[in-house]
Every structure is written in structure tokens, then in C-alpha cells.
Amino acid sequence: MKPLFAVVLALSTVMVRAAEPGPLPGEIVTRIGQVAAIPADERVVPGHAGAWRMAAAQRQVLDAIRAQEARAKPPCRDVTVTDTVQAAPDLLETRSAKVHHALERWTVRACGALRQYDVWYRFEKGASRVIVADEAGADFQSELDPPYRRLRELAAARRQEEAAGGVRWLNLPLPPDTLPAANESSPRGWGADFVPLGETLRDWTQLVSVQGLPRSKSSGQALMLLEGMQRSRATRCGVPAGEVSLLPPGANAPHGVVAQTFLVCPRVLDTNYAELAVVKAIEGPDWLYVVQRAWRLPAGDADTVLAAAREPRLAAEAFLDAVQLCNPARDRQACPSPFPR
């Protein structure tokens, strides 16, 4: 599936028919990777929105929340956003019009009191809008808008899923000026690729790739995958297979291991460039998460390429240090930039 890009154009409160429980006609509840996340150009608020919404959209929602708080009795103008999360999986309508819906939950401290707001994005060509509803107004609004009501049903199901402890969030703090290049989702798993601004998936100098693969019942899946990648690279590039290191599992314990490796190809076949990557594989209770930071350099002999790769490798390893899982039912501190799911 191609990435879906949208810009929130204006605040609106258009009313539609009364809602009925259950799925919408022609709905698709997305899996990870079906809708390309767009990294923020500036982090205005913490959490999900700060990492994956453009700054203009973050400010638009923040202005709407401040306006609502200013109209409260008594009015409040001391408003700070403390957290933002992706509340539900994205929702796609396929008929009668193709519309993409997303729901966030913003937590704010207003004059000392904590309050929550629903932020409902409706992405449609020429008619995009965002609705910001506080706890008191959300029930009323969802009765009027079936897609919003459906998102809130999905959000309730997600809260139960996360509370059960079988779901992990993946922290993915992308480098600045990085944009989506491709994404996919199938029964075999999901994935997304990100490249620097101005580059493509065909012609890139740097690449961040994230994948989710179905978990096997046997242990050691991460180790076997990276060892297989090393063997494949050795065969294709004529270099010895490198080592695979085991890392502390951190918040992922006791569900599996974390492994990491460095892949080197001094000359990719039929090209004039070398390709290198640091790859991290994390066994979660839900997916095997595979994240790699790759880059290309001029081709050469192995020693020359490795010497030129020292600084990029250190940068890739520093990036992957922050790539980890957190358990949303217990502690989300390790995931300030959770990858949308």
C-alpha cells in the first residue's frame, strides 16, 4: 500500500447522522505499516503527536485546547500538554469516499488540574479537518459522527489489549529531515522505510528501515535472523560473516532477547557503492521488531570501506541505542517517540 499523506486544513464541527455501534461500511482497521507515519518537523508537544505530527498540526490542536480552556468557568490560561498518545489504530473508509481517520488522546495540565482531550483527524482530499473534544463533549460528538464513534470503540479495545500486558510500543526517534519512502503490511508482517528529504527508496544515501515479523514459538528468533542476514551478505558480497551480539533485553524481558549486528558489503553487485548497516532485532511478546540504520559509501576494498565507515557506524549505533520496546501498561518512559501502531 502506498503511504497516505494528508494535511489538516481547518477546524470544523460538521454534524452527520447519529452513530450506531459496530464497524462502518467498508472500513479497514489498519495494521502497523499500512499508513506511513510522517515525522514531525518540530517537536511542539511531548509524546506521539510531537514525534509524528507536523508542527503546524500540533500548534493547531494546542490552540484549540487553549481556546476551550479559556472559555471554561472559571477560565484557565495556564495550559501545558503533558502527554500525547495514539489512542486507536488508524481507520480507513473505502466507501462512499476514501477517508482516513486517526485518533489521539492529549493530556493537559490546566491551572493545576489534569484533563484529557480527544483529537480526531479526518483526512480527505480537499476536506480535511480536525476536531478537538474534551471529556465532557466527546460522548456527544461521537453520537453525531460514526467514524469518531468507531475510533473510540477501537481505542477502548486498545486500552484493554495494552492493559493485558501483551503489547509493546517501539521507540523510533528518526533523524531530522527524514521522510517516509515506502510502507507495507501483509500476513507475513509489516514494514516501513524512511530516507532523508530529497532522496528516494531507489537512490538513497541513508536509510532507516523498521519491520515487524510474526513471532515464532521457539526462542532465539532474533539471533537466527541476524545470523542469516550475515550469511546472506557474506555470500553476495564475498566477505566473512560478522558477529552477532546479544544485548540486555531491558523492558522486553522476559519475552525474548535483543540482538545486534554490523553488515558490510564493500561493493554492491553492478554498482559503484558500498552498503553498510547496523541492525537491531528485538523479540517482543507480539512481534519480532527489526530496525536497521543503513548508509552507502563509495565502493572500495574492505579495509578502505571499513575505515570510512567508522563515524557513520558510531552514529548508527547511537541511533539504535534509543530504539527499544516499552510496556504501555507499566512504563512508557522509554518510548518518547513511539512508532505508530
QUIVEN-V901945 format. One line per field, one symbol per residue. ss: DSSP state (h for helix, s for strand, l for the rest). phi: phi as a letter, one per 20 degrees, with the letter a starting at -180 (. if undefined). burial: # if it has 16 or more other C-alpha atoms within 10 Angstrom, else .. Layout:
BEGIN
ss=???
phi=???
burial=???
END
This chain:
BEGIN
ss=lllllllllsslllllllllllllllssslllllllllllllllllhhhhhhllhhhhhhhhhhhhhhhhllllllllssssssssllllssslllllssssssssssssllssssssssssslllllsssssshhhhhhhhhhlhhhhhhhhhhhhhhhhhhlllllsssllllllsssssssssllsssssssslllllllllsssssssssllllllhhhhhhhhhhhhhhhhhllllllssssllhhhlllllsssssssslllllllssssssssssslllsssssssssssslllhhhhhhhlhhhhhhhhhhhhlllssslllsllllllslll
phi=.ffddbcfebfbcfecffecfofegmfcefegnfdffdffebeecfmgffecdfgffgffffffffffffefcffccdccedaccfebffcdedbfcecddbcdcddcddlndecdcecdecebgmbfbcddcfgfeffffffecgffgfffffffffffffffnedcedeceffgldcfdabbbbgepcabcccfgndcfeccdcbdccccdgfefeenffffffffffffffffdmcffeeddedgflffgderdccbbddccfbfgmcdceccbdccccedfdceecccddbdcgfafgffffffegfgffffffffgeebdceffcbdffcfcffgb
burial=..#...###.........#...##..#...###########.################.###.###.###.....#..###.###########.....##########.#.....#########...#######...#..############.##..#...#....########...########...########..##...############.....###..##.###.##..#.#.##.#....#.##...#############....#############.###########.#.....##..#..##..##.##.########..#.########
END
